[in-house]
Amino acid sequence: MEVLTRAIANEYRDRALLLPSNGLQDIGERRKLREELQARCNLTELQAVNIINGFHIPDYVKIAAIKAEKEAQENEN
């Protein structure tokens, strides 16, 4: 599992921009992209959908960084 970074989020957002918008519905190729991002970075469905649609990316990156830091500290102890 990877920690979500701005680069990863931008990669998925950019890939989604190449797909038909379909009203930003979570269907077809957009759904596959969302599922791939979820699995890659251990995100919730809502987080992945928002990232793919370009919403709240800085917030989700920060949340992921804080979570990774907490996990690293717990593993040290």
N, C-alpha and C positions, 0 to 999 in steps of 0.2 A: 504494500500500500504506500502511496506517495502522499506527501503533505501538499495540499493545494497551494500553489504559488500564483502570482499574478501572470506569469508566463503560461502556465497550464490553463488558467481561466481564459486568458486572451486567445489561446490556441483553439479552445472549444467554441468560444463566442465567434471567432473568425470562421471556423468550419461551419457553424450554424448559419452564418450570413450567406454562405454559398448555397444553402438549401432553399426550396420554396417556403415562403413564410407561413402559408396555411393558417393565417391568423394566430401564429405562434402556438398552435395546438401541439400537444405532445403525442404526435402520431408519426408513423413511418420512419424515415431516416432520422428525423429530429429525436424521436423516442430512442432509437438505437444509440445516437450520440449521447443523450442524457444518461442512458444506462451505462455506457462505457465510462463516462466521467464519474458517475456514482461509484462504480466498482474500482476505478483507478485511485480515487482519493477518499473513499469511505464517506461519501456525502449523503444527506437525505435527498429524497426526490425533489422536494421544494428548493433546496439549495442548488442542485444541479440544473433544474429548470430555469431558475433565476439567472444563474451564471451563463447558461447558453443564450438566454434572451438579453444578456448584458446588464442585468439589474444587480445592485448591491455587491459587486465584485470585491471592492476594497474591504467591505465588512466581512465577507466570507473568508477572504485570505487572512485577515487578522484573526478571526476565530480559529482557523486551522493552525496558525502559527502559535497561538496561545495554548491550544490543546496539545500540540506536539511538544511544546516546552514543558507543560505540566507532566506529560507522560515521561519525558526524558528525566525530569527531576525525581519522579516516583521510582523510576528504574535505577537511579543512583542510590536511593535509600534502601 
